[in-house]
Amino acid sequence: MANGGIIGPVNTVSDLFNKDKLTTFTSGGTFNKSTANSAVSTATVIVVAGGGGSGSDAGGAGGAGGMTVTESHPLPASSVPVTVGGGGAGAPYPSGASGDGGTSTFGSATPLSTTGGGGGGVNNPCRNGRPGGSGGGGRESAPGGTNAGGCGISGQGNKGGGLATPGNGAAGGGGGKSAVGGLGVVPSGPTCGVQGGAGLSVVPYLSDVTPGYSIPNSGIYAGGGAGRPGGDQNPGGGGSCWYNATPGVPAPVSNAGTANTGGGAGAGQGNANGGQGGPGLVLVVEKCQVAGGKQAPGVWSMNTVYEFVKNNDWV
């Protein structure tokens, strides 16, 4: 009974690699591949660029930063530089340009890069939304005019909203990862917010990550800023539209794109600066790099099992 009561060879108990490792970058840095399980050399890499700023003086909303999800991306043994794009600046009143979001990059041998969101349309010289990962929304125009939303980049985002009914007070919503920005219409009163394009949740890609992880905004990214009228803050980090009848009153925090989501800034009121886009982020999900328990390949010693069970270390 050398095996403690079981007939068969004694098996070696070893660590079981069955959980994924998550690395989060909310600013630039360097990624180094895990060496815990050398048999796995790929990862899911999520790259989100910075969101665009909104236009001033009732300008268009900012577009979301470009977003890509790349599964089974090769990981080199050497260090990988990571860049996280900042949010675009809001346009200064009365006629300054809105800022595009910054580029985010995972700089491996086959680099992954996304383009910042386009800024919202401004008073002068161009009322069209700017192109970007997702495009910015168009700004109000005189009746009969048409101001288009900026174009998005295929695979990264969508077009910003133009104007469904041109006229004073209208502002298109910014494009998002999963949808175009809403079309601006003439407000019937001091209301605001045509919806920005929807973002994307990355939670399904984290189902096997070690429990207890924390990521910005519960994992919903690249939402476009809201236009005018009627829209709210986007779950994907896009800012809400805002209105205040008193010129010079600062925009609320919700007007800006949410930090580290790539969300576009929401449209604002007349006589005021535009809002700031939200910075982006980079997530790297390495498969099976965290030990999740103990295993043996077949028949094992009862004495060995007993010791692990006693120490609450047997799965």
Stockholm file with secondary structure:
# STOCKHOLM 1.0

chainA/1-315         MANGGIIGPVNTVSDLFNKDKLTTFTSGGTFNKSTANSAVSTATVIVVAGGGGSGSDAGGAGGAGGMTVTESHPLPASSVPVTVGGGGAGAPYPSGASGDGGTSTFGSATPLSTTGGGGGGVNNPCRNGRPGGSGGGGRESAPGGTNAGGCGISGQGNKGGGLATPGNGAAGGGGGKSAVGGLGVVPSGPTCGVQGGAGLSVVPYLSDVTPGYSIPNSGIYAGGGAGRPGGDQNPGGGGSCWYNATPGVPAPVSNAGTANTGGGAGAGQGNANGGQGGPGLVLVVEKCQVAGGKQAPGVWSMNTVYEFVKNNDWV
#=GR chainA/1-315 SS CTTSSCCSCCCCCEEEEEEEEEEEESSCEEECCCCSCTTCCEEEEEEECCCCCCCTTTCCCCCCCCEEEEEEEECCSSCEEEECCCCCCCCCTTTCCCCCCCCEEECSSSCEEECCCCCCCCSSSCCSCCCSSSCCCCBCCCTTCCCCCCCCCTTTCCCCCCBSSCSTTCBCCCCCSSSCCCCBCCCSSSCCCCCCCCCEECGGGGTTBCTTCCCGGGGEECCCCCCBTTCCCCTTSCCCCCCCSSTTCCCCGGGSCCTTTTCCCCCCCTTSCCCCCCCCEEEEEEEEEEEEEEECSSCCCHHHHHHHHHTTCCC
#=GC SS_cons         CTTSSCCSCCCCCEEEEEEEEEEEESSCEEECCCCSCTTCCEEEEEEECCCCCCCTTTCCCCCCCCEEEEEEEECCSSCEEEECCCCCCCCCTTTCCCCCCCCEEECSSSCEEECCCCCCCCSSSCCSCCCSSSCCCCBCCCTTCCCCCCCCCTTTCCCCCCBSSCSTTCBCCCCCSSSCCCCBCCCSSSCCCCCCCCCEECGGGGTTBCTTCCCGGGGEECCCCCCBTTCCCCTTSCCCCCCCSSTTCCCCGGGSCCTTTTCCCCCCCTTSCCCCCCCCEEEEEEEEEEEEEEECSSCCCHHHHHHHHHTTCCC
//
